[in-house]
């Protein structure tokens, strides 16, 4: 059974960035999100950060922190688990 947070994050990526040609289940947990892999750019990353901050009540303060958190779905899930209110995590 897949992790609920990981599934939610994949759906959030597809929804937030309007990735019409990609289904959430097509995104590998360790696939690079920025640059190679999904090929997200800095605008995509900013949109995703804003959504994450609203949805989970977390703050991503620096570009280095953002780059590390958005490296992959797995790293993003770990970041959310570490920073978010547990009541907001599925």
C-alpha positions as CSV (number, residue, x, y, z in Angstrom):
1,X,0.0,0.0,0.0
2,X,1.4,3.4,-1.0
3,X,2.0,6.1,1.6
4,X,-1.0,8.5,1.9
5,X,1.2,11.6,2.2
6,X,3.2,10.6,-0.8
7,X,0.0,10.0,-2.8
8,X,-1.3,13.4,-1.7
9,X,1.8,15.2,-2.6
10,X,1.8,13.6,-6.1
11,X,-1.8,14.7,-6.6
12,X,-0.9,18.2,-5.4
13,X,1.9,18.5,-7.8
14,X,-0.3,17.5,-10.8
15,X,-3.2,19.7,-9.7
16,X,-1.2,22.8,-8.7
17,X,1.0,22.7,-11.8
18,X,-1.8,21.6,-14.2
19,X,0.2,18.7,-15.5
20,X,-2.4,17.4,-17.9
21,X,-0.3,14.7,-19.5
22,X,0.9,13.2,-16.2
23,X,-1.1,11.1,-13.7
24,X,0.0,11.2,-10.1
25,X,0.9,7.5,-10.1
26,X,3.3,8.1,-12.9
27,X,5.6,10.1,-10.7
28,X,8.2,8.0,-9.1
29,X,8.9,8.7,-5.4
30,X,12.6,9.3,-6.1
31,X,12.2,11.1,-9.5
32,X,13.8,14.5,-9.7
33,X,11.2,17.2,-9.6
34,X,13.3,20.2,-10.8
35,X,15.5,20.2,-13.8
36,X,15.6,16.6,-15.0
37,X,12.7,14.2,-14.2
38,X,9.5,16.3,-14.2
39,X,11.5,19.3,-15.5
40,X,9.8,21.8,-13.2
41,X,11.2,25.3,-13.4
42,X,11.5,28.0,-10.7
43,X,8.0,29.3,-11.3
44,X,6.6,25.8,-10.9
45,X,8.7,25.4,-7.7
46,X,7.3,28.7,-6.3
47,X,3.7,27.7,-7.0
48,X,4.3,24.4,-5.3
49,X,5.9,26.0,-2.3
50,X,3.0,28.4,-1.9
51,X,0.5,25.5,-2.0
52,X,2.5,23.5,0.5
53,X,2.7,26.4,2.9
54,X,-1.1,26.9,2.7
55,X,-2.0,23.2,2.9
56,X,0.4,22.0,5.6
57,X,1.1,25.3,7.4
58,X,4.9,25.0,6.8
59,X,7.4,27.6,5.9
60,X,10.2,27.1,3.3
61,X,12.4,30.0,4.2
62,X,15.3,29.8,1.8
63,X,16.1,28.8,-1.8
64,X,18.5,26.1,-0.4
65,X,15.7,24.7,1.8
66,X,13.3,24.7,-1.2
67,X,15.8,23.0,-3.4
68,X,16.4,20.3,-0.9
69,X,12.7,19.8,-0.1
70,X,11.7,19.7,-3.8
71,X,14.5,17.3,-4.9
72,X,11.9,14.5,-5.1
73,X,8.5,13.4,-3.8
74,X,10.4,11.3,-1.1
75,X,12.4,14.3,0.1
76,X,9.3,16.5,0.0
77,X,7.3,14.0,2.1
78,X,10.2,13.8,4.7
79,X,10.3,17.6,4.8
80,X,6.5,17.9,5.4
81,X,6.6,15.2,8.0
82,X,9.3,17.0,9.9
83,X,7.8,20.5,9.7
84,X,4.0,20.2,9.4
85,X,1.4,20.0,12.1
86,X,0.7,16.2,12.4
87,X,-3.0,16.9,12.2
88,X,-2.6,18.1,8.7
89,X,-0.7,15.1,7.4
90,X,-2.8,12.3,5.9
